């Protein structure tokens, strides 16, 4: 797999298939939506082709039994034990499962706590369904992003019902330690909160270890639904596919009920691709993860040497860099300036929480030369206004 050979010419397909590469004009480097530019594993391609040789009628509604077993094995490797197929609810992707979790585990007017900055569907699900969002901002420290546990305690009221967690964290790339997760679990149990944990990025970690919060004790497992899927690790977002996992089958039943008529049945090609990924694409994943770590290190070195005025803390996981332009002259219009002057398409920080004006999210899952080119374009604009 020649990851260094990717170029805009080859990535901007002539059919307009790529939402990432066709959203902005052709002179803009798209470093925004969380898609990798890398070709998918040949094992996944082969599995899709082979599955098309078979019947593609309605699948079993619970999903492919062999896929469910592979998901259970994967979760066991992370430390989440004691699962059976009845503890899994397949979803069309993780985002519908985020919405279903909010709808199933809280009611209109209830308060829901989430760390910010955070993946925008967390915030959208709350506002669109009339939940009251209580933000617990992650605190930037010299050693990285930290949870403010004192603030967390101050947020709780009798109306608080649900705690939302993203681990590994999007957009900061934090991978939470066991002691942090244990404090979150104790907090949730003490206040009788439900927990939704989005663990979609668990395979893309450079430092630290992924620990499912539901693995910490039988008590927290009964109050937690874990969400995951193949799209970030294996670059299959266009196929969809996700799963909600819980030792508490009533949580899954409630999620299925609120999704009734909306979620659709499992996609046969998505299931075939996911199973092939878990069975045959681990070498591919290891190679991609090593390349991404090299890109992360390139971003880190560049930010420290060339853009020290822009806030940045190296992500421990994901392929996302969370950049703070709020202390630069670009703060008020950072996204617009980068798009129009640097010709780099990034995610506006305000999507991840209203207090993050002047922050931008950069996706470094592309060839190293394109990462370097995007950083050079950004640096030229920043240095021109300093």
JOFENSUL-V17098 format. One record per residue. RES is the residue in one letter. SS is DSSP state (@ for helix, = for strand, . for the rest). PHI is phi in whole degrees, -180 to 180 (none if undefined). PSI is psi in degrees with one decimal (none if undefined). Layout:
# JOFENSUL-V17098
res = {RES	RES}
ss = {SS	SS}
phi = {PHI	PHI}
psi = {PSI	PSI}
This chain:
# JOFENSUL-V17098
res = {X	X	X	X	X	X	X	X	X	X	X	X	X	X	X	X	X	X	X	X	X	X	X	X	X	X	X	X	X	X	X	X	X	X	X	X	X	X	X	X	X	X	X	X	X	X	X	X	X	X	X	X	X	X	X	X	X	X	X	X	X	X	X	X	X	X	X	X	X	X	X	X	X	X	X	X	X	X	X	X	X	X	X	X	X	X	X	X	X	X	X	X	X	X	X	X	X	X	X	X	X	X	X	X	X	X	X	X	X	X	X	X	X	X	X	X	X	X	X	X	X	X	X	X	X	X	X	X	X	X	X	X	X	X	X	X	X	X	X	X	X	X	X	X	X	X	X	X	X	X	X	X	X	X	X	X	X	X	X	X	X	X	X	X	X	X	X	X	X	X	X	X	X	X	X	X	X	X	X	X	X	X	X	X	X	X	X	X	X	X	X	X	X	X	X	X	X	X	X	X	X	X	X	X	X	X	X	X	X	X	X	X	X	X	X	X	X	X	X	X	X	X	X	X	X	X	X	X	X	X	X	X	X	X	X	X	X	X	X	X	X	X	X	X	X	X	X	X	X	X	X	X	X	X	X	X	X	X	X	X	X	X	X	X	X	X	X	X	X	X	X	X	X	X	X	X	X	X	X	X	X	X	X	X	X	X	X	X	X	X	X	X	X	X	X	X	X	X	X	X	X	X	X	X	X	X	X	X	X	X	X	X	X	X	X	X	X	X	X	X	X	X	X	X	X	X	X	X	X	X	X	X	X	X	X	X	X	X	X	X	X	X	X	X	X	X	X	X	X	X	X	X	X	X	X	X	X	X	X	X	X	X	X	X	X	X	X	X	X	X	X	X	X	X	X	X	X	X	X	X	X	X	X	X	X	X}
ss = {.	.	@	@	@	.	.	@	@	@	@	.	.	.	.	.	.	.	@	@	@	@	.	.	.	.	.	.	=	=	.	.	.	.	.	.	.	.	.	.	.	@	@	@	@	@	@	@	@	@	@	@	.	.	.	.	.	.	.	.	.	.	.	.	@	@	@	@	@	@	@	@	@	@	@	@	@	@	.	.	.	.	.	.	@	@	@	=	=	=	=	.	.	@	@	@	@	@	@	@	@	@	@	@	@	.	.	.	.	.	=	=	=	=	=	=	.	.	.	@	@	@	@	@	@	@	@	@	.	.	.	=	=	=	=	=	=	.	=	=	=	.	.	=	=	=	.	.	@	@	@	@	@	@	@	.	.	.	.	=	=	=	=	=	=	=	.	.	.	.	.	.	.	.	.	.	.	@	@	@	@	@	@	@	@	@	@	@	@	@	.	.	.	=	=	=	=	=	.	.	.	.	.	.	=	.	.	.	.	.	.	.	@	@	@	.	.	@	@	@	@	.	.	=	=	=	=	=	.	.	@	@	@	@	.	.	@	@	@	.	.	=	=	=	=	.	.	.	@	@	@	@	@	@	@	@	@	@	.	.	.	.	.	.	.	.	.	@	@	@	@	@	@	@	@	@	@	@	@	@	.	@	@	@	@	@	@	@	@	@	@	@	@	@	@	@	@	@	@	@	@	@	@	@	@	@	.	.	.	.	=	.	.	.	.	.	=	.	.	=	=	=	=	=	.	.	.	.	.	.	@	@	@	@	@	@	@	@	@	@	@	@	.	=	=	.	=	=	@	@	@	@	.	.	.	.	.	.	=	=	=	=	=	.	.	.	.	@	@	@	@	@	@	@	@	@	@	@	@	@	@	@	@	@	@	.}
phi = {none	-95	-73	-76	-94	-69	-145	-55	-63	-82	-80	-87	-60	-74	-97	75	-68	-84	-63	-64	-89	-113	-74	-104	-58	-65	-87	-100	-81	-86	-121	-113	-54	-81	-114	-86	-87	-78	-65	-73	-60	-57	-63	-71	-57	-61	-64	-67	-61	-65	-67	-70	-80	-104	-63	-119	-77	-59	-84	-63	-64	-81	104	-64	-60	-68	-63	-58	-65	-67	-64	-61	-63	-61	-64	-63	-65	-77	110	-92	-103	78	-93	-127	-56	-71	-92	-121	-125	-70	-129	-71	-171	-75	-60	-58	-71	-61	-63	-63	-63	-63	-68	-80	-110	-152	-127	-53	92	-71	-98	-131	-98	-143	-70	-130	-65	-154	-47	-52	-59	-58	-71	-65	-61	-72	-69	-72	-117	62	-94	-97	-80	-113	-89	-117	-61	-64	-101	-74	-128	-57	-95	133	-86	-128	-77	-90	-72	-66	-63	-57	-64	-70	-79	-74	-135	-61	-92	-77	-123	-144	-116	-102	-130	-123	-151	-56	-89	-106	-108	-79	79	-68	-113	-73	-76	-58	-64	-67	-66	-64	-66	-64	-64	-62	-60	-64	-68	-64	-100	55	-98	-78	-130	-111	-119	-85	-119	-62	-97	-60	-85	-113	-123	-104	-132	95	-139	-78	-127	-64	-62	-70	-84	-77	-166	-60	-68	-72	-61	-74	-114	-124	-118	-103	-113	-158	-179	-93	-68	-75	-68	-116	63	-123	-59	-68	-85	76	112	-162	-150	-104	-125	-157	-73	-98	-66	-67	-62	-66	-63	-66	-66	-63	-67	-73	-95	-57	81	-117	-80	79	-93	-60	-87	-65	-74	-63	-67	-63	-66	-64	-62	-62	-60	-71	-91	-133	-113	-72	-66	-58	-62	-63	-66	-65	-63	-65	-66	-63	-62	-62	-65	-59	-67	-62	-59	-62	-63	-64	-64	-69	-91	-107	-133	-66	-77	-99	-66	-162	-128	-58	-70	-82	-152	71	-122	-121	-113	-104	-109	-107	-98	-68	-101	-112	-63	-87	-52	-71	-134	-58	-64	-64	-66	-64	-70	-85	-101	-81	61	-127	-92	-123	-89	-69	-60	-66	-65	-99	150	-64	-86	-107	-65	91	-105	-138	-106	-115	-96	-103	-89	-149	-67	-61	-67	-72	-61	-61	-62	-62	-65	-63	-63	-62	-62	-60	-70	-62	-69	-70	-102	-72}
psi = {115.0	83.6	-22.9	-10.5	5.1	142.3	158.0	-33.8	-42.1	-28.7	-29.3	82.3	151.1	-9.0	-6.4	23.3	-37.9	113.2	-34.9	-46.0	-10.6	4.4	-40.6	163.3	162.0	-20.8	1.8	131.9	117.2	107.7	43.1	-93.7	147.7	67.9	141.6	149.3	-1.5	148.2	146.1	165.3	135.8	-29.8	-34.9	-44.7	-47.1	-41.6	-38.0	-45.0	-45.2	-37.3	-30.2	-14.5	-12.1	179.2	138.0	33.7	-165.6	132.1	175.7	132.0	-26.3	-11.5	170.9	119.8	-37.7	-36.2	-45.4	-40.2	-38.5	-38.2	-42.2	-42.0	-42.8	-45.6	-35.1	-36.9	-31.5	-14.9	0.6	99.8	170.1	22.0	149.3	169.5	-27.1	-12.6	6.9	136.2	109.0	141.6	166.0	-26.8	-176.3	-35.2	-47.5	-31.6	-32.9	-47.8	-44.3	-36.1	-45.7	-43.9	-36.7	-29.2	5.6	171.0	161.2	133.8	-15.0	155.8	140.3	130.4	135.6	143.7	146.9	154.0	155.5	158.4	124.8	-36.9	-23.9	-50.9	-38.5	-41.5	-36.7	-48.9	-38.6	-21.3	23.1	35.9	155.3	113.1	129.7	112.0	132.1	87.5	132.3	142.3	124.0	126.4	166.1	-26.6	-2.0	-168.2	134.6	148.6	134.1	92.6	-28.8	-46.0	-37.4	-44.6	-36.5	-19.9	-21.3	134.7	174.0	-15.8	-1.1	129.3	-26.8	140.9	125.9	132.9	139.1	114.6	116.9	149.1	129.9	117.3	0.7	-20.8	11.1	140.1	111.1	139.1	163.2	-43.9	-35.6	-45.0	-36.2	-39.7	-39.5	-41.7	-44.2	-41.2	-48.3	-42.4	-40.8	-34.4	6.8	49.4	146.0	156.8	128.7	121.8	111.3	111.2	36.4	-28.8	16.2	-26.6	-8.6	71.5	134.9	-38.4	142.1	-171.4	138.7	126.9	111.8	131.3	-30.0	-12.5	-5.7	-30.6	156.3	-31.6	-47.5	-29.1	-34.6	-13.9	11.8	140.9	128.6	131.9	137.5	179.8	178.9	-9.8	-37.5	-44.7	-36.8	5.8	46.6	35.7	-34.5	-19.9	-23.6	-168.6	128.5	174.0	141.2	132.2	129.9	140.9	-16.5	100.9	-21.5	-32.4	-46.6	-37.7	-41.5	-38.8	-41.4	-37.9	-44.5	-17.8	-1.2	128.3	-4.8	-32.9	-27.7	171.4	164.3	141.7	126.6	-36.8	-37.5	-40.9	-41.0	-41.9	-43.5	-44.2	-43.8	-38.0	-46.6	-28.8	-34.5	0.2	21.8	-34.5	-42.1	-46.3	-41.4	-41.2	-44.0	-42.6	-39.9	-40.0	-42.0	-39.0	-39.9	-40.5	-42.0	-43.1	-34.5	-47.3	-44.0	-47.8	-41.6	-45.7	-40.3	-37.6	-38.2	-26.3	54.9	-18.4	-10.8	123.2	136.6	136.0	126.3	129.6	139.9	-20.3	179.9	-178.5	42.5	136.1	128.9	109.4	131.9	104.0	10.0	-19.7	15.8	166.5	-10.7	-2.3	-44.7	-28.8	36.3	-45.8	-46.5	-41.6	-43.0	-36.7	-47.0	-33.8	-45.9	-20.5	45.1	124.5	115.6	172.3	131.7	129.6	-25.9	-17.0	-25.4	4.4	138.9	-19.8	5.3	37.7	136.0	-0.2	149.5	145.7	129.3	131.1	116.8	22.8	66.7	-171.5	151.8	-35.0	-35.8	-35.6	-46.5	-44.3	-43.2	-43.6	-39.5	-41.8	-44.0	-44.9	-40.4	-41.5	-44.8	-45.6	-26.2	-26.6	-10.1	none}
